[in-house]
Amino acid sequence: MNTVAFVGRIVKEVELRNVGEDRLVTNNVLAVRKTFKKDGSSDADFIPFVVWGKKAEILEKFCNKGDLIALNGKMQSRTYQTNDKDTKYVVEMLVEDIEFIQKKSKN
């Protein structure tokens, strides 16, 4: 079974891209807070994610950097080649559902 759910903050501004044949996609990173360390400080894991189609449009329209969201989906791995013919390996979350929790604080 391949099912994951994360709650975290969007790391960068959401940018929508058209990748041909009216296929829309956005890639971003979710900062998922870890439990507090003994010294009282917090840390985060950074989870790359990809959203396709109408959900990508909705994310771009309603979310900004720093907003708190919940994502449900699955993990996927893929490879691609750079212009220098290097093979890059990527593990990312493929988002199936999005829940908007809280806008970034203005403070």
CORRA-V121603 format. One record per pair of residues at least 12 apart in sequence whose C-alpha atoms are under 7 Angstrom apart, sorted by the first residue. I is the first residue (numbers start at 1). GAP is how many residues later the second one is. Records with the same first field share a line. If there is no record, write none. Layout:
I=GAP + GAP
This chain:
2=72 + 73
3=70 + 71
4=68 + 69 + 70
5=66 + 67 + 68
6=26 + 64 + 65 + 66
7=25 + 62 + 63 + 64
8=22 + 23 + 24 + 25 + 60 + 61 + 62
9=21 + 22 + 23 + 57 + 58 + 59 + 60
10=19 + 20 + 21 + 55 + 56 + 57 + 58
11=18 + 19 + 20 + 54 + 55
12=16 + 53
13=51 + 52
14=12 + 14 + 46 + 50
15=45
16=40 + 44
23=30
24=28 + 29 + 32
25=26 + 27 + 28 + 31
26=24 + 25 + 26 + 30
27=22 + 23 + 24
28=20 + 21 + 22
29=17 + 18 + 19 + 20
30=16 + 17 + 18
31=13 + 14 + 15 + 16
32=12 + 13 + 14
33=12
47=45
48=44 + 45
49=43 + 44 + 45 + 46
50=43 + 44 + 45
51=43 + 44
66=38
67=35 + 36 + 37
68=32 + 33 + 34 + 35 + 36
69=30 + 31 + 32 + 33
70=28 + 29 + 30 + 31
71=24 + 26 + 27 + 28
72=23 + 24 + 25 + 26
73=20 + 21 + 22 + 23 + 24
74=19 + 20 + 21
75=16 + 17 + 18 + 19
76=15 + 16 + 17 + 18
77=13 + 14 + 15
78=12 + 13
